[in-house]
């Protein structure tokens, strides 16, 4: 193993990576459902919460990343951030109209309105501390402690973690929520996140030689024309990640609802399809990740984007592909999509880290969030839901309990996502051109850095 990334660092990467991704997956999948089922089936409130969360996450990452650079400290932001993050998650499940009806001695309708706004605000607070700890400090810590010789492999692991978290959350949290209730479920998850933060105090070490740099005004550093000019490959790689993120957000928020309502899969069926696709895609990407460290990552993106787009296109066609059961067809197409999904995520992450100036790692995490989180979260679901509304597929008995109101997701969201994914192919030559003459995101492992 490369000396810059030890076994202890790998433990930190996996522990804090998976716990963080589970927390984000629960927020993305079950905080919405919590509002819908326990407060009011109000999709406008859910949309507001998603958009507000994206804005808060971006601003919080800009601030925390800059401060962590100024202090020369990632460890404290990660550890104490996770501790507070866990507390905010634990408290989320106690919010209810009944609580505010009792506290403010008001009518139930008013209490519901108050509960909706307070819940959106509570989610923003949770997101703020999660972004401090995970998006800003943890991501900067990973960049600090990796090198071009091992980033393809490390990013392959990082790219798999959100899918593993999604598998755990989609497969198990629904059953747990039904058995334990949201209050106890969020309380248990919050305790786990907090304990992870406590462990971080003892096991996380900052990169040796990491020293304070910059100033608070550096929060605007990434927006300066001179910064963009001096780091053009970094910004082009972020644009590619942005397009990839938009493609994902066009369909991903609706994927489980689509499988349940449009394809009429049972909970067990979509869990098996989802699970197998993730597991097989992850295994293949462990191999692909090692290869990406030996070849030009930029050229590998052609293959990754192609696989992703092909998988999405055939997911669009899955229900009309002959007499083979839709479950099998969709499972195979989903496996192809997930393989490309993980592969391109890993490549984009590795290339972006390769082009991140080491002295400015923290202060540029917020810029990364703008391209990788904020813009995709604002544009992708807007496109996806516009398509769903335009197709206006009516809600049937098969989808009566899905998280929707009068219409269900349409297969055309996968076609739109495939088209967006193909746009990446047009951006790769631009990345190659602007990075010409600069150090390339490609290296062959030499004897001095051979992995054991």
Order of alpha helices (4+ residues) and beta strands (2+ residues): alpha-alpha-alpha-alpha-alpha-alpha-alpha-alpha-alpha-alpha-alpha-alpha-alpha-alpha-alpha-alpha-beta-beta-alpha
